[in-house]
Every structure is written in C-alpha cells, then in structure tokens.
C-alpha cells in the first residue's frame, strides 16, 4: 500500500509541474527560455 501511495504522490507532483509550467507557457505568460530551462532540469 505504501508503494501505491508513493505513486499517487508522484502523479500529483507531475500534474502540478505540468499546470505550473505548460499551462502558463501555452497562454504566453512564461518566456520560452525559462520554460526550456525548466524542462532541461526536469529531464535530468
């Protein structure tokens, strides 16, 4: 049950990151350079 709970937290974190980075980027609130930098950090 602990593993399932951890997976749920990881999915929630991924969703929050998506909402904070991708959604504002699509609206044009975030510069492309900043968004690309954050995606490079996320891939590591």
N, CA, C and O atoms as a GROMACS GRO file, in nm:
protein
  176
    1UNK      N    1   0.082  -0.119   0.000
    1UNK     CA    2   0.000   0.000   0.000
    1UNK      C    3   0.087   0.126   0.000
    1UNK      O    4   0.046   0.229  -0.053
    2UNK      N    5   0.205   0.118   0.059
    2UNK     CA    6   0.294   0.232   0.060
    2UNK      C    7   0.341   0.270  -0.079
    2UNK      O    8   0.355   0.389  -0.110
    3UNK      N    9   0.366   0.170  -0.164
    3UNK     CA   10   0.410   0.198  -0.300
    3UNK      C   11   0.301   0.268  -0.379
    3UNK      O   12   0.328   0.362  -0.453
    4UNK      N   13   0.178   0.223  -0.363
    4UNK     CA   14   0.067   0.287  -0.434
    4UNK      C   15   0.050   0.431  -0.388
    4UNK      O   16   0.019   0.519  -0.468
    5UNK      N   17   0.069   0.455  -0.260
    5UNK     CA   18   0.057   0.590  -0.207
    5UNK      C   19   0.169   0.679  -0.263
    5UNK      O   20   0.145   0.795  -0.296
    6UNK      N   21   0.288   0.625  -0.273
    6UNK     CA   22   0.400   0.700  -0.330
    6UNK      C   23   0.378   0.731  -0.477
    6UNK      O   24   0.411   0.840  -0.523
    7UNK      N   25   0.322   0.635  -0.550
    7UNK     CA   26   0.291   0.658  -0.691
    7UNK      C   27   0.187   0.768  -0.706
    7UNK      O   28   0.194   0.848  -0.800
    8UNK      N   29   0.093   0.772  -0.616
    8UNK     CA   30  -0.011   0.875  -0.621
    8UNK      C   31   0.051   1.013  -0.598
    8UNK      O   32   0.014   1.110  -0.664
    9UNK      N   33   0.145   1.020  -0.505
    9UNK     CA   34   0.211   1.148  -0.477
    9UNK      C   35   0.296   1.191  -0.596
    9UNK      O   36   0.302   1.309  -0.629
   10UNK      N   37   0.362   1.096  -0.661
   10UNK     CA   38   0.443   1.127  -0.777
   10UNK      C   39   0.356   1.177  -0.892
   10UNK      O   40   0.392   1.272  -0.961
   11UNK      N   41   0.242   1.114  -0.912
   11UNK     CA   42   0.149   1.158  -1.017
   11UNK      C   43   0.096   1.297  -0.987
   11UNK      O   44   0.081   1.379  -1.078
   12UNK      N   45   0.068   1.325  -0.862
   12UNK     CA   46   0.019   1.457  -0.823
   12UNK      C   47   0.128   1.562  -0.847
   12UNK      O   48   0.099   1.672  -0.895
   13UNK      N   49   0.251   1.530  -0.813
   13UNK     CA   50   0.362   1.622  -0.836
   13UNK      C   51   0.379   1.650  -0.985
   13UNK      O   52   0.400   1.765  -1.025
   14UNK      N   53   0.372   1.546  -1.067
   14UNK     CA   54   0.384   1.564  -1.212
   14UNK      C   55   0.272   1.652  -1.265
   14UNK      O   56   0.296   1.737  -1.352
   15UNK      N   57   0.152   1.634  -1.214
   15UNK     CA   58   0.038   1.716  -1.257
   15UNK      C   59   0.058   1.862  -1.218
   15UNK      O   60   0.028   1.952  -1.297
   16UNK      N   61   0.107   1.886  -1.098
   16UNK     CA   62   0.130   2.023  -1.051
   16UNK      C   63   0.238   2.090  -1.135
   16UNK      O   64   0.225   2.206  -1.173
   17UNK      N   65   0.346   2.016  -1.166
   17UNK     CA   66   0.452   2.071  -1.250
   17UNK      C   67   0.396   2.105  -1.388
   17UNK      O   68   0.428   2.210  -1.444
   18UNK      N   69   0.313   2.017  -1.441
   18UNK     CA   70   0.251   2.042  -1.571
   18UNK      C   71   0.167   2.169  -1.568
   18UNK      O   72   0.177   2.253  -1.657
   19UNK      N   73   0.086   2.183  -1.465
   19UNK     CA   74  -0.001   2.301  -1.453
   19UNK      C   75   0.080   2.429  -1.437
   19UNK      O   76   0.043   2.533  -1.492
   20UNK      N   77   0.191   2.423  -1.363
   20UNK     CA   78   0.269   2.543  -1.336
   20UNK      C   79   0.359   2.585  -1.452
   20UNK      O   80   0.394   2.702  -1.465
   21UNK      N   81   0.396   2.489  -1.538
   21UNK     CA   82   0.489   2.520  -1.645
   21UNK      C   83   0.422   2.522  -1.782
   21UNK      O   84   0.432   2.620  -1.855
   22UNK      N   85   0.352   2.415  -1.816
   22UNK     CA   86   0.299   2.401  -1.951
   22UNK      C   87   0.179   2.491  -1.974
   22UNK      O   88   0.170   2.555  -2.079
   23UNK      N   89   0.088   2.498  -1.879
   23UNK     CA   90  -0.033   2.578  -1.898
   23UNK      C   91  -0.002   2.727  -1.912
   23UNK      O   92  -0.051   2.789  -2.007
   24UNK      N   93   0.078   2.788  -1.823
   24UNK     CA   94   0.112   2.930  -1.844
   24UNK      C   95   0.191   2.952  -1.973
   24UNK      O   96   0.178   3.057  -2.036
   25UNK      N   97   0.274   2.855  -2.012
   25UNK     CA   98   0.350   2.868  -2.136
   25UNK      C   99   0.256   2.875  -2.254
   25UNK      O  100   0.278   2.953  -2.347
   26UNK      N  101   0.150   2.793  -2.253
   26UNK     CA  102   0.055   2.793  -2.363
   26UNK      C  103  -0.023   2.924  -2.369
   26UNK      O  104  -0.068   2.965  -2.476
   27UNK      N  105  -0.040   2.989  -2.255
   27UNK     CA  106  -0.109   3.118  -2.252
   27UNK      C  107  -0.016   3.234  -2.284
   27UNK      O  108  -0.062   3.347  -2.305
   28UNK      N  109   0.114   3.207  -2.289
   28UNK     CA  110   0.210   3.311  -2.323
   28UNK      C  111   0.260   3.390  -2.202
   28UNK      O  112   0.319   3.496  -2.219
   29UNK      N  113   0.236   3.340  -2.082
   29UNK     CA  114   0.279   3.411  -1.962
   29UNK      C  115   0.425   3.382  -1.926
   29UNK      O  116   0.486   3.457  -1.850
   30UNK      N  117   0.480   3.276  -1.980
   30UNK     CA  118   0.616   3.236  -1.944
   30UNK      C  119   0.704   3.246  -2.068
   30UNK      O  120   0.663   3.207  -2.178
   31UNK      N  121   0.822   3.296  -2.049
   31UNK     CA  122   0.913   3.308  -2.163
   31UNK      C  123   0.958   3.168  -2.208
   31UNK      O  124   0.966   3.075  -2.128
   32UNK      N  125   0.986   3.156  -2.334
   32UNK     CA  126   1.028   3.028  -2.390
   32UNK      C  127   1.161   2.983  -2.330
   32UNK      O  128   1.180   2.863  -2.308
   33UNK      N  129   1.251   3.075  -2.303
   33UNK     CA  130   1.381   3.039  -2.248
   33UNK      C  131   1.367   2.978  -2.109
   33UNK      O  132   1.432   2.878  -2.077
   34UNK      N  133   1.283   3.038  -2.027
   34UNK     CA  134   1.262   2.986  -1.892
   34UNK      C  135   1.197   2.848  -1.896
   34UNK      O  136   1.237   2.759  -1.822
   35UNK      N  137   1.099   2.831  -1.981
   35UNK     CA  138   1.031   2.702  -1.992
   35UNK      C  139   1.128   2.594  -2.041
   35UNK      O  140   1.127   2.483  -1.988
   36UNK      N  141   1.210   2.625  -2.140
   36UNK     CA  142   1.307   2.528  -2.190
   36UNK      C  143   1.408   2.491  -2.082
   36UNK      O  144   1.447   2.375  -2.070
   37UNK      N  145   1.452   2.589  -2.004
   37UNK     CA  146   1.545   2.563  -1.894
   37UNK      C  147   1.483   2.469  -1.791
   37UNK      O  148   1.548   2.376  -1.745
   38UNK      N  149   1.358   2.493  -1.756
   38UNK     CA  150   1.291   2.409  -1.657
   38UNK      C  151   1.272   2.267  -1.709
   38UNK      O  152   1.284   2.171  -1.633
   39UNK      N  153   1.242   2.252  -1.838
   39UNK     CA  154   1.227   2.118  -1.894
   39UNK      C  155   1.360   2.044  -1.897
   39UNK      O  156   1.363   1.922  -1.879
   40UNK      N  157   1.471   2.115  -1.919
   40UNK     CA  158   1.602   2.050  -1.917
   40UNK      C  159   1.634   2.000  -1.777
   40UNK      O  160   1.690   1.891  -1.762
   41UNK      N  161   1.599   2.077  -1.675
   41UNK     CA  162   1.621   2.034  -1.537
   41UNK      C  163   1.536   1.911  -1.507
   41UNK      O  164   1.583   1.818  -1.441
   42UNK      N  165   1.412   1.911  -1.554
   42UNK     CA  166   1.321   1.800  -1.526
   42UNK      C  167   1.369   1.670  -1.589
   42UNK      O  168   1.347   1.563  -1.532
   43UNK      N  169   1.433   1.677  -1.706
   43UNK     CA  170   1.478   1.556  -1.776
   43UNK      C  171   1.596   1.489  -1.709
   43UNK      O  172   1.620   1.370  -1.731
   44UNK      N  173   1.672   1.561  -1.627
   44UNK     CA  174   1.791   1.504  -1.563
   44UNK      C  175   1.757   1.404  -1.458
   44UNK      O  176   1.847   1.348  -1.396
   0.00000   0.00000   0.00000
